[in-house]
Amino acid sequence: MSNVVMLYLHGNKFSGSIPWSIGNCSKLEELILSDNQLMGVLPSSLSNLENLTYLQVVNNHLVGRIPWELGNCKSLVGLDLSLNSFNGGLPPSLGNCSSLSGISAVRSNLTGNIPSSFGQLDKLEFLYLAENNFSGKIPAEELFQCELRFLSELQDLELFDNRLAGEIPLSIWKIPSLEQVLVNNNCLSSELPLELKQLKNVSLFNNQFSGVMPPNLGINSSLEELDLTANKFSGEIPLNLCFRKQLRVLNLGFNRFEGSIPSQVGSCSTLWRLILKQNKLTGVLPEFGKNPNLSFMDISMNSIGGAIPPSLGNCINLTSINLSTNKFTGLIPSELGNLAHLETLILSYNNLVGSLPSQLANCTRLVLELGGNLLGGEIPATIGSFENPFYLMNLSNNRLTGKIPVEIGEIKLERLDISHNSLTGSLSPLEDILSLLEVNISYNDFTGAVPEKLLKLLRSSPTSFWGNSGLCVNCLASNGSTCSGNDILQPCARPSSRGNGLSRVQIVMIVLGSIVVLVIISGLLCMLSLSRRSKQKIKISAPEGPSSLLSKVMEATENLNDRYVIGRGAHGTVYKASLGPDEIFAVKKLVNVGTNGASLSMIREIETLGKIRHRNLVKLEDFWLRKDYGLILYQYMQNGSLHDVLHEMNPPPTLEWSVRYNIAIGTAHGLAYLHFDCDPAIVHRDIKPKNILLDSEMEPHIADFGIAKLLDQSSSSTLSISVLGTIGYIAPEIAFTTMRGKESDVYSYGVVLLELITRKMAVDPRFTEDADIVGWVRSLWSNAANINEILDPDLEGELLDSTIKEQVVDVLLVALRCTENDPSKRPTMRDVVKQLLDACPRPHTKLIRRA
């Protein structure tokens, strides 16, 4: 080993500690040990490696202090210690490594101060110390004296998610090469400098900065992203933020800005995301007719008035508009119907009048919130022309009158809120909305019987039917009592049966006979239930009451208010709960857990999650079961699902091949763990991009084990009561048999690989002849074997590198093996992991940068 120059052992399952004898490899220049399961400490014998230029130990389980002796490696150019569990801080001796161009120690449990000796590193280009527990002040005079050429080459400074306090030294802003400063989620203060020079990305989110924004900001800078959210800035928004036509993100929400929104913001053609939420802004909304890139706009909770400009309809890529809680007047512009990609339109709590524009029918799966306005008249019959599905329609707290139009039954709608209006007539039109999951019709003047199809909604949310004295429920009742399970509405009056009805004796006999039968059936069911429970071994039991963590979650979400909903699925609704900058959770609410099927589903999910621990599987934090519903608490994933990143975000984010490959290998690791390292083995049964969540580092985590099936280790397959999964990801053999085993997970995973390569959905109308992505890819590959015809066009530039092109082809071949029609020809997930690792080329970058 004494003659070894480069040692690449990344992406394996090496465990144990790094041997002390590594220090005997005197000629070693590059040591890459990332993505293993190494434990123990970094050996101080590394100091013997005088020729060492690159050291990477990313994503292991290393502990202890980073050795002081590491500073003796004077040839170090790149050092990456990220994703470990060290103690203490970074040794000041690293300041002696004068050749260092990059230091990364993200999420490594580091504490203490940032060493001032780093000021000696005049070749340092980037410093990544985010997501640790660094405290104290950012060193000023010693660290950032650019006039003495200290850190004069620094381009990227990322210190977010720490506990840093004090001011950002003025000398930082003066570094001529600095392009990015990310210090969000600290306790920093001070004011912005008059000039930001070459800075492109500044994020000061969630600190204590104050003062005004420099009036000339934007004229002499190259700003692309500016995030000052959740600080104490005041004054007016500068006029020239977009002077150089490079600004893409402007987030100024939760501050104290006053005055009007500059017209220049409205005409900023490069702007993609605009958040001015919860300030003290007044005036009118500027025209937005020249913003083809604008995708997200949130100007809620200000005092902006006047009419909503029709020119918003020209921003054709808008997906979300929130103008709620302002003072807008006039009509809702019909031009908003031009926004075919619009998914969220929130105009609630303004002074808008008129009716619902029929042109909104062009918007796809719209969340429409118009509550708390002055909208009057009847709900238009043209609502039936809304061919695209709605997720939510909120027309509450307006002045609507008349009956619910029959045409409403023709739309696809999941949630409807028409409460607090003056609507009359019957609820019968609502029973034709087959997709309806939630409804609130409280405080109107509806009359008649609640339709049978709405009784389930009445039982699940009785308060949603309050305030309608003319409503009743058709059911058997005696002595005027309310129906069983309903404390809100009285039973409807029964028509007289005098003359041809049953006698009292007959009625009594029927009732007594029914009671006897019910008692017998109940007894049998209880015996059967006890028998089943005695056979079940539930290793995790729910606490009797909510834990302190769950209590905080309920408080943070206002008892699971709809405004915190981030997703809905077949197994429940998911809410986002923010307890603090470092405490964000996803809480899944499963309803009807008192019924046998739902209860078993929930217990299965809890059992499964409680047993497994793996970095690529979503971790269960807590849970709570009640008779009528249950709560399960998970880690929150900042980047949403792989489906969101691939298909939903607009404009779509750039996904380099290295990021896609890491998602593929991480997901494979997680599935292999479920199949081979759990006892008994676990089959997920619904692998798809929506169930692959991405954290802040784009690391994948497999989610949703609500339909996971525990398999006996002696059998590779198991009988299934029903076919579970999602169209496009279901293995072909499922159509002909009830058997569903590990092979079906492998098939679904292969489909996910194809989506990563092509960025096309599993089922796409463009697959006219082949129906799904598997058939489409196989057809193209068998005819031409040309990867460029299959590949996502965004990756074509990277394929100029022959090494990357070779890896993409290798991954495609793995996907084709996984999606073989014959289950016996598919590889196991262990085989898949090995094949993907074999496809991994030597690192091109000497230091791993953040995804």
ABEGO torsion letter per residue (X at the ends): XAABABBBABGBABBEBBBAAAAABAABABBBABGBABBEBBBAAAAABAABABBBABGBABBEBBBAAAAABAABABBBABGBBBBEBBBAAAAABAABABBBBBGAGBBEBBBAAAAABAABABBBABGBABBEBBBBAAAABAAAGBGAABABBBABGBABBEBBBAAAAABAABABBBABGBABBEBBBABAEABABBBABGBABBEBBBAABGAABABABBBABGBABBEBBBAAAAAAGABABBBABGBABBEBBBAAAAABAABABBBABGBABBEBBBBAAABAABABBBABGBABBEBBBAAAAABAABABBBABGBABBEBBBAAAAABAABABBBABGBABBEBBBAAAAABBGBBBBABGBABBEBBBAAAAABABBBABBBABGBABBEBBBAAAAABBBABBBABGBABBEBAAAAAABAABABBBABGBABBEBBBAAAAAAAAABAAAABGBAABBBBBBBBGGBBBBGBAABBBBBBBBABGABBBAAAAAAAAAAAAAAAAAAAAAAAAAAAAAAAABBBABBBBABBBAAAAAAAAAAGGGBAAABABBBAAEBBBBBBAEAABBBBBBBBBGAABAAAAAAAAAAAAAAAABBBAABBBBABBBBBAABBBBBBBBBAAEBAAAAAAABOBBBBBBAAAAAAAAAAAAAAAAAAAAABOBBBBAGBBBAAABBBBAAGBBBBBGAAABBBBBAABABBBBABBBEBBGABBAAAAABABBBAAAAAAAAAAAAAAAAAGBBABBAABAAAGBAAAAAAAAAAAAGBAAAABBAAAAAAAABAAAAAAAAAAAAAAAAAABABAAABBBAAAAAAAAAAABBBBABABBBBX
